[in-house]
Amino acid sequence: MTSQPNPFAPHWLIRDIVIGSHRSIVGPGGLLFVGDSLVEGFYWNRISSLPVLNAGYSGIWTEALEPRVPLLLKSAEPGIAVLLVGTNDAKKDCTESTLDGVTEYFETIIRHFEAAAVPVIVMTPPPIERAKRLTGFYSADAMASLRGRIVQIAEGRAAAIVDLHTAFGDGEGAAREGLTTDGVHLSAMAYRELHDVLEKTVASMAMRKGQS
């Protein structure tokens, strides 16, 4: 993917500027939410008691996100992070060999969080909703395979795993009706569900930390 022209580069540059300006408002010790457009569209600025630094980059895939993560960790100094990436790796005609490469980059991202000693909540990409505008551009099978790979990498290494692929699924490999606007991007209802899950997960982590 790196050899292809990147139509998202101008947008990512703008996002870097926006994230930099918000970083000073959030300050160190906040929650860094990093990933693709599903993250960029997250519109809450606080989770539990933590201010949120939204580091979502529309269109980004795992390989392109990987070098940004250590830079974000160094500049933002978060107390906790949430990672949601992989949807743009599961495009139509994606092969298992391609996903092998995606997996390597995802594991490198996890190592960045480990090196920075920042606990990370790993979220799997949600499934695709049937018969909508962008449905045909993505592979349900690749998304399911990537979900399994992400869970396997994150087990025992992430502070928590939130399996959106299962939570948002209809039991037959697709997203429940109404959870996306176009087959991929989340609806307001889905974002409320995502927010509630994160609230509970972060609160549970804070409780465990307080008891230790």
ABEGO torsion letter per residue (X at the ends): XAABBBAAAAAAAAAAAAAAAAAAAAEBGBBBBBEBAAAAABABABBEABBBBBBBBBGBBAAAAAAAAAAAAAAAGBABBBBBBGAAAABBGBBAAAAAAAAAAAAAAAAAAAAAGBBBBBBBBBBBBBGBAAAAABBAAAAAAAAAAAAAAABGABABBBBAAAAABAGAGBBBBGABAAGABBBAAAAAAAAAAAAAAAAAAAAAAAAX
